[in-house]
Amino acid sequence: MEILKKVAIIGSGICGAYLANALAAKYEVYVFEKARGLGGRSASKRQAETSFDYGVSYFSIQDLDLKSFLSGALFHENIELLDRKIIKLDRNDKENSENQIVESFPERTARENTEGGVWEQSTEALFVSKPYGNSFAKTLLKDIKNIFLETRIYGVVKENAGNVVEPRSLNDSKYKLILENAAEFDVDFDIIISTAPAEQTAQIYSKYDDLVKSLSTVKYNPAFVLMFSLKQSAAVFLSPTVSDGISKIRDADILKIKNSIIEEIIFNHKKPLRYSSTPAFVIKASKSFTETNLEMEHALIEEALLNEFFSIMGFDLDSMPELGFKHLHRWLYSTSNNNLEEYVDLRLENLQDCDMISRDDKQESLFLKAENEEIYAVGDYIFEGGENAGIEDCDQGLGTCGVEASLLSARALAQFFLDEQ
Ligand SMILES: Cc1cc2nc3c(=O)[nH]c(=O)nc-3n(C[C@H](O)[C@H](O)[C@H](O)COP(=O)(O)OP(=O)(O)OC[C@H]3O[C@@H](n4cnc5c(N)ncnc54)[C@H](O)[C@@H]3O)c2cc1C
């Protein structure tokens, strides 16, 4: 019987889930996740009949092969290309509900199934995972047997490290994972892949200086995310007495807001398969508000965000609807400061200037590897030497690209292993 190499994947977010799924046919895959559930930053919370996606909301994918992968049978039930109404607001003109709307994108049919079965996606079209934000990762992991939840990895050591051992060739390298209280996980691994955010990966790989040096240059934005539901039904939003501008705003699926302490409002109950009987919102605070108030008491953050939310929605103090469930989450790592599109374009341009560079070399720039070790790092922060291109408009107006960045990085590493065989 063929003995498969053992791969340890640290993290069960979209990146780890993609890799586990891609490598499972040729490797014995183990997934380690420190949290109680799967999905990492594609997190969702269920509360009574309502659910909230408080990490990834929607994601855009430009890469054609990835789009084709997402339109395949595996995701039939769990990923949808979405028709949605997005409105951009500028709160510099908040007194005037008409003027604050700077751009309004009409609802459109985003999904067209072409002959090849690939979804055609307009630049603004967005994918959504259903019925929950983490259904994407869960689908990829559904056939993986060795998943260890609530298992934080603290480090990696080479088997017999510290003892005098026979010199090993690279291919014989075996690694142990270090768990809580310096205990070792009882399996020898041939390959270790961390998909944790850069800072956490640097801690796990602290013995590998070259990796730590690169990883420590990555910076992430923190983000406050407030999720809440209303006690009343959606009818409370459909008052005939409000202006046209406010009606449009209340009828949106997503609001993108400038010059406000809120950056984005997601009408979570309008996503597919969210059977919520009352409106449920996820609001993401602006970067500057989060950074300035990172250590502030949560009750004060909630109050400030809710006041701004109800003002945007055109409710005054006396008419504010009553809240049902409410919870504030503080993400220390939300999106990385590397601009994927600019970064990848830049790298590919540079590589194209070089005659000797093959496609593989380009792919290899999308993951990190410790020198002479079978130790790898992947994630949305893909970079080399930590060039930070400045993320501000990674978004390109509507979508965000963290998920695509993670998938591209994971795919590059998966191809590297699968080509090797
Ligand atoms: C509030 C918010 C909104 C976002 N919105 C969007 C969006 O709309 N569109 C978009 O494309 N992107 C968005 N992003 C970014 C997107 O979430 C990420 O780019 C993507 O989910 C990253 O996936 P990943 O698998 O690479 O990393 P993660 O999802 O972070 O997965 C890493 C996993 O590793 C685990 N882990 C960490 N350390 C250890 C350890 N020591 N041992 C074991 N496990 C460990 C973590 O618990 C986590 O599950 C958003 C992020 C946040 C926080």
The ligand as a MOL file (V3000), in Angstrom:
LIG
                    3D

  0  0  0     0  0            999 V3000
M  V30 BEGIN CTAB
M  V30 COUNTS 53 58 0 0 0
M  V30 BEGIN ATOM
M  V30 1 C -14.7570 42.0360 9.3300 0
M  V30 2 C -14.1300 41.4740 8.0900 0
M  V30 3 C -14.7410 41.6760 6.8650 0
M  V30 4 C -14.1780 41.1650 5.7070 0
M  V30 5 N -14.8390 41.3350 4.5530 0
M  V30 6 C -14.3790 40.7450 3.4400 0
M  V30 7 C -15.1530 40.7460 2.2850 0
M  V30 8 O -16.2640 41.2810 2.2770 0
M  V30 9 N -14.6330 40.1630 1.1650 0
M  V30 10 C -13.4020 39.5690 1.1540 0
M  V30 11 O -12.9780 39.0590 0.1290 0
M  V30 12 N -12.6600 39.5230 2.2830 0
M  V30 13 C -13.1250 40.0760 3.4180 0
M  V30 14 N -12.4000 39.9960 4.5690 0
M  V30 15 C -11.0760 39.3480 4.5260 0
M  V30 16 C -11.2680 37.8300 4.5110 0
M  V30 17 O -11.9940 37.4780 5.6490 0
M  V30 18 C -9.9370 37.1400 4.5440 0
M  V30 19 O -9.1010 37.6460 3.5260 0
M  V30 20 C -10.0730 35.6330 4.3350 0
M  V30 21 O -11.2040 35.1200 4.9990 0
M  V30 22 C -8.8220 35.0070 4.8680 0
M  V30 23 O -8.9490 33.6110 4.8580 0
M  V30 24 P -7.7220 32.7490 5.3550 0
M  V30 25 O -8.1330 31.3420 5.3490 0
M  V30 26 O -6.5030 33.1260 4.5920 0
M  V30 27 O -7.4320 33.2590 6.8440 0
M  V30 28 P -8.3490 33.0850 8.1210 0
M  V30 29 O -9.7630 33.0440 7.7630 0
M  V30 30 O -7.8810 34.0910 9.1030 0
M  V30 31 O -7.9800 31.6240 8.6280 0
M  V30 32 C -6.8760 31.3850 9.4700 0
M  V30 33 C -7.3240 30.3990 10.5280 0
M  V30 34 O -6.2010 30.0450 11.3070 0
M  V30 35 C -6.6340 29.8620 12.6490 0
M  V30 36 N -5.4580 29.9840 13.4910 0
M  V30 37 C -4.7180 31.1100 13.7260 0
M  V30 38 N -3.6740 30.8200 14.5500 0
M  V30 39 C -3.7720 29.4830 14.8130 0
M  V30 40 C -2.9860 28.6030 15.5960 0
M  V30 41 N -1.8940 29.0170 16.2700 0
M  V30 42 N -3.3560 27.2880 15.6690 0
M  V30 43 C -4.4710 26.8460 14.9960 0
M  V30 44 N -5.2510 27.6540 14.2440 0
M  V30 45 C -4.9000 28.9580 14.1490 0
M  V30 46 C -7.6490 30.9850 12.8320 0
M  V30 47 O -8.4960 30.7120 13.9330 0
M  V30 48 C -8.3500 30.9660 11.4970 0
M  V30 49 O -9.4650 30.1010 11.5170 0
M  V30 50 C -12.9500 40.4580 5.7590 0
M  V30 51 C -12.3480 40.2250 6.9960 0
M  V30 52 C -12.9380 40.7090 8.1560 0
M  V30 53 C -12.3240 40.3920 9.4800 0
M  V30 END ATOM
M  V30 BEGIN BOND
M  V30 1 1 1 2
M  V30 2 1 2 3
M  V30 3 2 2 52
M  V30 4 2 3 4
M  V30 5 1 4 5
M  V30 6 1 4 50
M  V30 7 2 5 6
M  V30 8 1 6 7
M  V30 9 1 6 13
M  V30 10 2 7 8
M  V30 11 1 7 9
M  V30 12 1 9 10
M  V30 13 2 10 11
M  V30 14 1 10 12
M  V30 15 2 12 13
M  V30 16 1 13 14
M  V30 17 1 14 15
M  V30 18 1 14 50
M  V30 19 1 15 16
M  V30 20 1 16 17
M  V30 21 1 16 18
M  V30 22 1 18 19
M  V30 23 1 18 20
M  V30 24 1 20 21
M  V30 25 1 20 22
M  V30 26 1 22 23
M  V30 27 1 23 24
M  V30 28 2 24 25
M  V30 29 1 24 26
M  V30 30 1 24 27
M  V30 31 1 27 28
M  V30 32 2 28 29
M  V30 33 1 28 30
M  V30 34 1 28 31
M  V30 35 1 31 32
M  V30 36 1 32 33
M  V30 37 1 33 34
M  V30 38 1 33 48
M  V30 39 1 34 35
M  V30 40 1 35 36
M  V30 41 1 35 46
M  V30 42 1 36 37
M  V30 43 1 36 45
M  V30 44 2 37 38
M  V30 45 1 38 39
M  V30 46 1 39 40
M  V30 47 2 39 45
M  V30 48 1 40 41
M  V30 49 2 40 42
M  V30 50 1 42 43
M  V30 51 2 43 44
M  V30 52 1 44 45
M  V30 53 1 46 47
M  V30 54 1 46 48
M  V30 55 1 48 49
M  V30 56 2 50 51
M  V30 57 1 51 52
M  V30 58 1 52 53
M  V30 END BOND
M  V30 END CTAB
M  END
